[in-house]
Amino acid sequence: MKDARLGAALALALLRALWFEPAQAQDNAGYDVWTGERITELEQRVRREPHNAVVHMRLACALAEAGRVREAARVADAALRLEPGRGAFWHNRAWIHELQGNLDQALSMYRRAAELEPRLTVARAGMALLLCRMNHAAEGLPLLEALLAEQPADRKLRQNAAVAALQVDQPSRALAHARRLVGPDLTARDRRLLCHALSELADSLLRVGAAERALSLADSALALDAQWVRAYALQARAHLYRQRLAAAEEAVRMALRLEPERCDALGLLVQVLARRGDAAAADSVSALAEAACLRQVTAGSQGPVLEWLDAERRAVAPDRAGSPTRRPRP
C-alpha cells in the first residue's frame, strides 16, 4: 500500500535503520565466516578438501560478499549436498537467494534453517526481516518481538520492529519500540525528533487520504508533547477531511492558542468558518492569515505562500469523494 510505504520510509529516516536488509551469512563451525581469507585460497582448500562442507560454505559466502552471487549459489548448493542437516547452511543459502532476489525461495530456506536449529537466532531474524520486506509485516512483527524478548538490547531488531509496526498501522506500538531505542527517559531533543517524524508521517498519510491513520499519529505526537502545535493542525486537517467541523475547529483553535500567527492553522480556520457558512468571519480570518504569512516569509518566497492562501480561501467545498479540495502547500 502506498501509505504504508510512505510510513516505512519516514520511519526509516527517524530510526536510521536499515530497510529490512538480509542478515549476514553465518556458520556454526566455531569461527566467523568473514576471516579475510582470499577467495583463491578458499578455492584451493575446496580442491584439497572436496568433502569439507564448511570450506565450501565459507567459499560461497566469500563469493557472495564479492558480488559473484551465481558462483556462490552453486558452491552453497554443493555444501548443502554434503551436509543437509546444518541449519546455518540453510540460512546462508537463504541469504544468497535473497541477494539474487529469489524471496520466496529465501523465505522457505530460512524456515528450514529455523526448523533444523531452533536456537539459531540469525535464521529466525532473517525470516522475520524477510517477511517484513515482502509486505507480510503482520507475520514478521511478532517474530521480531519474540526475538527482542530474548535480546532486548539488539538495536537493529528494535529498529526494524518499529518500522514493521508502522507497516501494520500500529503507530503506538512503533512508538513504544522507538522509545526503547532512545532510552527510558526521553530528552527534549528525542521528543522533538519523534514528534517531527510522526508529524511528517501524518502529513504524508493525509496526502493519500488516510485521515484516520494520520489522526492516530497526530495523537501520538501530542502524547509526547502537548505543546506540539503542528499536531493540532494535522488533527484539524484530518477532521476536515472527514467533515467533522466541530472537532476541526477545536483542534485548530488549540493550535492558535499556542501559536496565534501560525499560517496553516489560520488557513484551516478559514476553511472551517467558510464550510460552516460564516463568510464574514472567514474573510476576516483570511485577511489575518495573509498578513501573518507575509510577516513570516522572506523576500522571494511570498508567491507560493500567497498562492497557498488563495487556494485555502477557495477550498470551502468538498469534492465528489467528500474530501477537501487538494491544494498546493508552501
N, C-alpha and C positions, 0 to 999 in steps of 0.2 A: 504494500500500500504506500502511496506517495507520502502521506503524512507520517507514516511510521519511519520511512527512510529519512525524511527531514529531521524527525526527532532523534533518530540514531546518530545522524551526522552532527547535530548540535551537542548531543550528549558526549560524543567523541571529543569535540573541542573542549567541553567543560572538563572532562576527566583525564584528558591527554592519554587516552587509552588506544591501544592497537585495535583495529577493527576486526575482531574475531579471527586473528591470524592463526595459521596452523601452528601447533606446538612443534618444538624442535624434536628431532629424532632422538630416540633413547635405545640403549641396550641394557641388558641386565647381567653383563658378564663381569661386573666389578670395576669398570673403568668408564670414563667419559668417552663418547664416540668422537668428540672433537679434540683429537690429540695433536693435530698439526702434521701428522704423517702425510707425506705426499701421495697422490693417487698412484703414481708409478710404483712406489714401494708397496702399497697395498695390492696392486695388481700382481706384483712379483710374489707376494705372500700367497695370494689366491692360487697361483700356478704351483707353488711349492706345497700348499695345503688345500687341495681341491675339495676335501671333505670337511673343512672347518667352516661351519655355518657362520660363526661370529665374524670371522675375517671377511667373508662375503658381504655380510650386512654392513660392516664398517666401510667397506669399499662403496657399497650402494649409497650410504649416507654421504660419503665424501663426494661422490659423483653428483648427487642431487644438490649438495651445497655449492658445487662448482657450476651448476646450471645444466649439467648433462643428464637431464631427467629421464630420457628414454633408456640410456645405458643403465641408469640407477634402477629403473623398474626391472630390467632384465636380470641384473645381479641380485636384487632383493628377492625376486621370484626363485632364483636358484637357492638362496639362503633358506627360504621357506620350505622348499622341497627337501632340503637336508634336515631341517628341524621345524616341523609344522606345529609343534606344541608350545612354542615360546610366544607368550603374549606380546612381549616387547617387539618381536619381529613383525607381528601383525600390525602393531602400532606404527612401526616405521614404514611398512608398505602402505598403510592408510595415508600417512603423511605424504608419501611420494605421489599417490593417487590425487591427493588434494592439490599438490603442486601442478599436476597435469590437468586439473580442472575436472577430474572424474569424481564428483562429490558423492554420488550415490554409492559407488564402489568404496570410497574412503569411509563413509559412514558405516557400511557393512563391516569393514575390517576393523574399525575402532570398536564396534560392538563385539566382534570376535575376540579382540585383544582383552577387553574387559571381562568377557566370559572366562577366558583361559586364566587370567591373573586378576582377580577382583581387587587386589591391593595395588595394582599398577595405576597410580593416580593419573599419570600423564595420558593414559588411554581414556579414562573417564573424562578428563578435561578436554582432550581432543574431540571426543564425541559431543560433549556439551557445547563447545565453541562452534563446531561444525553445524550442529542443529540450529544454532542462532544464525549462523551465516546463511543457512538455507531457508531462513524465514520461518523456522519452527521453534521460535523462542519460547513458546508455551511449554514445550517439552524440554528445551535446553536449560531454561532458568532454574527449575527445581534441581537439576543435576548440578548446576553451578553452586547453588546454595547448599546442597548436601556436601560438596567438596569444601565449601567455606566453613561448614561446621567442623570439619577435620583440620582445616588450615586457615584459621580466621585472619592470619596476618598476610595472606597472599594477595598483594595489591592488584596483580593482573586479573585474577579471578574476580576480585571485588569490582574492578573497573568494568569488566565485561558483564557482570551480573547487573550493574546499574544500567548499562546500555540495553541489555535484554529486557529489563523491567519496563523501560520506555517503549521497547518494541511491542510489548503486550499491553500498552496503555495503562501502566500502573506507576504513575509518577511518584506517589508516596513511597512505594517500595524502592524505586530508583533513588529517591532522596535519602532513604534510610541507609542504602549502601554508600552513597556519596558522603554522608556524614561520617561513616566509618573510615573513609579514606582520609578525611581531613582531621580526624580525631574527635574525641567526645566533646570537647569544648571548642565550638566554632569561633574563630576570630572574626573581627569585623570584616576583614578582607575576604575570609571564606564565605561569610554571609552575602557580601556583595557579589562575589563570583557566582554563587549558586543562584541568587535571585536574578542576576543578569541572564544566566543561561536558561533558567526556567522561563523568563520573560521572552527571550529570543525564540524559544521553542513554542510558546503560546502564540506569539505573533505569526510564526510560520504555519501553525495549525489553523489559525483564523483565515489565513490567505487561501487555504484549500477547503474552507467551510466546516472544519471540525470544531465547532463552537464549544461544545460541552467539554471536550478534551482540553481545549485551551483554557476554559474556565477553571478546570481542576488544577492546571498548572499555576494559574494566577493565584488560586487559593493557597497552593503550596508555597509560593513565594511570600505571600503575606504571613503565613505561619512562621516563616523565618524572620521576617522583618515587617512589622505592621505599618512602618513608615515608607514602604517601597511604593512610591507614587505610581510608577508605571504599571504595577499590578492592578491598581484600581482602574486605570484607563483601559487595561486589557479586559477586566471584568465588564466594564461598560460596553466595550465593543462586542463582547460575546453575548451579552444580554440584548443589545440592539439587534444583533443578527437573528435572535430568536423572538424579536418583537416584544420583549419584556421591558417596557418603557420605565416602569416604576423602579425596577431593580437597576436598570442602566443609570437612571438619574441619581439614585442613591450612591452608586459606585463613583460616578463622575464628580459628584459634589464632595465626596471624601477626598478624591484626588486634588480638587481645587482648594479644599481647606488646607491641605499640606503645601500646595504649590499654586497660589492663586493665578499666576500668569502662564500656566502650562498650556502650550498651544494645542496639543492634541486633545487634552481634556476639554478645553473651551470649544473646540470644533465638535466634539461629541455632544456637548451640552446643546449646541446649536441644533444638532440632529434630533435630540430628544424633544426639545421645545417645538420644533417645526412639526414633528410627527404627532405631537400632542395637540397641534392646532393653534399654538400660541405664537403667531407670526411676529407680533411686535416684540415679544421677549427674545425670539430667535434672532431678529435683526439687531437688537441691542447687543446681545452676546457676540454676534458675528463681528460687529464693529470692535468690540473689546478684544476679540481673538486676533483680528488682523493687526491691531495696534500692538498687542503683546508680542506677536511673532516678529513684527518689524523691529521691535526693540531688541529682540534676542538674536537676530541673524546678522551676519556680517555683510558688508557690501559685496555684491556679486552673487549672493545666494538667495536674494529676495524672490526672484522669479519662481522657483519651484515651490516656495512656501506659499506665495500668493495664489499660485495655481491650485495648490492643495486646498487652501481655504475656500477658493471659489467652488471647488468640487464638493467640499463639505456643505456649503450653503445649498448646492443643488441636490445633494443626496438625501432627500427628505421622504422618498417613497421607496418601498421595497420593490425588488424586481419580481419577475414572474415566479421565481423559485421561492420567494418570501424572504430573501436576504437583502441587506443594504446594497445599493449600487456600489460596485467596485470603484475605487478612486486612487489617483496617484498619491504617493506619500513623499514628504520631503526627504 
